[in-house]
Protein backbone atom coordinates (compact mmCIF):
# COMPACT_ATOMS: atom_id res chain seq x y z
CA UNK A 1 0.00 0.00 0.00
CA UNK A 2 1.24 3.45 -0.91
CA UNK A 3 1.08 6.30 1.61
CA UNK A 4 -0.62 9.38 0.17
CA UNK A 5 1.12 11.99 2.33
CA UNK A 6 4.79 12.03 3.32
CA UNK A 7 4.78 15.22 5.38
CA UNK A 8 2.25 17.19 7.38
CA UNK A 9 2.52 20.32 9.49
CA UNK A 10 0.43 22.35 11.91
CA UNK A 11 0.77 26.15 11.96
CA UNK A 12 -0.71 28.46 14.57
CA UNK A 13 -2.27 31.62 13.14
CA UNK A 14 -2.30 34.17 15.99
CA UNK A 15 -4.43 36.67 14.08
CA UNK A 16 -7.31 34.22 13.52
CA UNK A 17 -6.50 32.17 16.64
CA UNK A 18 -6.57 28.82 14.89
CA UNK A 19 -4.32 25.87 14.11
CA UNK A 20 -4.08 25.15 10.38
CA UNK A 21 -3.22 21.64 9.18
CA UNK A 22 -1.24 21.29 5.93
CA UNK A 23 0.03 18.32 3.91
CA UNK A 24 2.78 18.24 1.32
CA UNK A 25 1.72 17.18 -2.17
CA UNK A 26 4.76 16.77 -4.40
CA UNK A 27 6.47 20.17 -3.95
CA UNK A 28 3.62 22.26 -2.59
CA UNK A 29 1.96 22.55 0.82
CA UNK A 30 -1.84 22.26 0.64
CA UNK A 31 -4.30 23.39 3.31
CA UNK A 32 -6.46 20.63 4.81
CA UNK A 33 -8.46 22.09 7.72
CA UNK A 34 -8.38 24.52 10.63
CA UNK A 35 -9.05 24.07 14.34
CA UNK A 36 -10.08 27.36 15.94
CA UNK A 37 -9.60 28.16 19.60
CA UNK A 38 -13.17 29.46 19.88
CA UNK A 39 -14.74 26.22 18.63
CA UNK A 40 -12.73 24.05 21.03
CA UNK A 41 -13.03 26.33 24.10
CA UNK A 42 -9.30 26.55 24.79
CA UNK A 43 -5.93 26.73 23.11
CA UNK A 44 -4.60 23.32 24.19
CA UNK A 45 -7.60 21.36 22.90
CA UNK A 46 -7.41 23.02 19.47
CA UNK A 47 -3.65 22.41 19.33
CA UNK A 48 -4.03 18.75 20.33
CA UNK A 49 -6.77 18.15 17.71
CA UNK A 50 -4.67 19.77 14.97
CA UNK A 51 -1.66 17.61 15.81
CA UNK A 52 -3.79 14.43 15.97
CA UNK A 53 -5.24 15.22 12.54
CA UNK A 54 -1.75 15.76 11.07
CA UNK A 55 -0.49 12.47 12.54
CA UNK A 56 -3.52 10.56 11.26
CA UNK A 57 -2.99 11.93 7.75
CA UNK A 58 0.44 10.25 7.67
CA UNK A 59 -1.31 6.86 8.04
CA UNK A 60 -3.57 7.47 5.02
CA UNK A 61 -2.85 4.86 2.35
CA UNK A 62 -4.10 4.10 -1.14
CA UNK A 63 -5.91 0.76 -1.09
CA UNK A 64 -7.14 0.48 -4.69
CA UNK A 65 -6.60 2.25 -8.01
CA UNK A 66 -8.37 1.34 -11.24
CA UNK A 67 -6.25 0.39 -14.22
CA UNK A 68 -8.07 2.61 -16.71
CA UNK A 69 -8.91 6.27 -16.16
CA UNK A 70 -12.54 7.28 -16.04
CA UNK A 71 -13.70 9.28 -19.08
CA UNK A 72 -16.70 11.58 -19.00
CA UNK A 73 -19.18 10.97 -21.86
SEKENU-148794 format. One record per residue (C-alpha): residue number from 1; x, y, z negated. Coordinates in nm, 2 decimals. Layout:
// SEKENU-148794
NUM / X / Y / Z;
...
***
This chain:
// SEKENU-148794
1 / 0.00 / 0.00 / 0.00;
2 / 0.12 / 0.34 / 0.09;
3 / 0.11 / 0.63 / -0.16;
4 / -0.06 / 0.94 / -0.02;
5 / 0.11 / 1.20 / -0.23;
6 / 0.48 / 1.20 / -0.33;
7 / 0.48 / 1.52 / -0.54;
8 / 0.22 / 1.72 / -0.74;
9 / 0.25 / 2.03 / -0.95;
10 / 0.04 / 2.24 / -1.19;
11 / 0.08 / 2.61 / -1.20;
12 / -0.07 / 2.85 / -1.46;
13 / -0.23 / 3.16 / -1.31;
14 / -0.23 / 3.42 / -1.60;
15 / -0.44 / 3.67 / -1.41;
16 / -0.73 / 3.42 / -1.35;
17 / -0.65 / 3.22 / -1.66;
18 / -0.66 / 2.88 / -1.49;
19 / -0.43 / 2.59 / -1.41;
20 / -0.41 / 2.51 / -1.04;
21 / -0.32 / 2.16 / -0.92;
22 / -0.12 / 2.13 / -0.59;
23 / 0.00 / 1.83 / -0.39;
24 / 0.28 / 1.82 / -0.13;
25 / 0.17 / 1.72 / 0.22;
26 / 0.48 / 1.68 / 0.44;
27 / 0.65 / 2.02 / 0.40;
28 / 0.36 / 2.23 / 0.26;
29 / 0.20 / 2.25 / -0.08;
30 / -0.18 / 2.23 / -0.06;
31 / -0.43 / 2.34 / -0.33;
32 / -0.65 / 2.06 / -0.48;
33 / -0.85 / 2.21 / -0.77;
34 / -0.84 / 2.45 / -1.06;
35 / -0.90 / 2.41 / -1.43;
36 / -1.01 / 2.74 / -1.59;
37 / -0.96 / 2.82 / -1.96;
38 / -1.32 / 2.95 / -1.99;
39 / -1.47 / 2.62 / -1.86;
40 / -1.27 / 2.41 / -2.10;
41 / -1.30 / 2.63 / -2.41;
42 / -0.93 / 2.65 / -2.48;
43 / -0.59 / 2.67 / -2.31;
44 / -0.46 / 2.33 / -2.42;
45 / -0.76 / 2.14 / -2.29;
46 / -0.74 / 2.30 / -1.95;
47 / -0.37 / 2.24 / -1.93;
48 / -0.40 / 1.87 / -2.03;
49 / -0.68 / 1.81 / -1.77;
50 / -0.47 / 1.98 / -1.50;
51 / -0.17 / 1.76 / -1.58;
52 / -0.38 / 1.44 / -1.60;
53 / -0.52 / 1.52 / -1.25;
54 / -0.17 / 1.58 / -1.11;
55 / -0.05 / 1.25 / -1.25;
56 / -0.35 / 1.06 / -1.13;
57 / -0.30 / 1.19 / -0.77;
58 / 0.04 / 1.02 / -0.77;
59 / -0.13 / 0.69 / -0.80;
60 / -0.36 / 0.75 / -0.50;
61 / -0.29 / 0.49 / -0.24;
62 / -0.41 / 0.41 / 0.11;
63 / -0.59 / 0.08 / 0.11;
64 / -0.71 / 0.05 / 0.47;
65 / -0.66 / 0.22 / 0.80;
66 / -0.84 / 0.13 / 1.12;
67 / -0.62 / 0.04 / 1.42;
68 / -0.81 / 0.26 / 1.67;
69 / -0.89 / 0.63 / 1.62;
70 / -1.25 / 0.73 / 1.60;
71 / -1.37 / 0.93 / 1.91;
72 / -1.67 / 1.16 / 1.90;
73 / -1.92 / 1.10 / 2.19;
***
